[in-house]
Amino acid sequence: MRAHKSSSPPQLSLTNIEDKDVEFSSQVTLAIVYQEDNFLLQLRDNMPTIAYPNCCGLFGGHIELGENPEQELKRELVEEINYKVPNPMEFRVYNRPNIIRYLYSSPLIVAIEQLVLQE
C-alpha cells in the first residue's frame, strides 16, 4: 500500500463502502483523514485475495474481539501509518446484513512526511 495525498480535493463517493457484492460477516472501521483540502487515501495492494485490490481507499480495518470501533480505528492507524489520531469523530455507521462499517473523520495534525507507511 502507498499513502496518497491528492493535490486537489477529490470527490468522495460512498458507493464503494455501501452496497458492493462482497461477502463479509464482520465489523470494520474506516477513517476519513484530512488536512486542509486534501484527503489521505491508501492504494490497496494488487492482490486478488483482498477486497478492492489496486484501488484507493480509506485507512481502517476489522474490529477485533474486545475492541470498540474507536479503539480499533486508533490501533489500525498506528499499525498502518504510525499516526496517533487524537479525537476521531464518528461520521456515519452503515449497518448491512453481513457487515457493519463505522466511518470516522479526523484531521491530520502532523506533516504528511511524518507518517510511516508500515503495511
ABEGO torsion letter per residue (X at the ends): XBBBBBABBBBBBAAAABBBBBBBBBBBBBBBBBBEABBBBBBBBBBAABBGBGBBBBBEEBBBBGBBAAAAAAAAAAAAAGBBBABBBBABBBBBAABBBBBBBBBBABBAAABBBAX
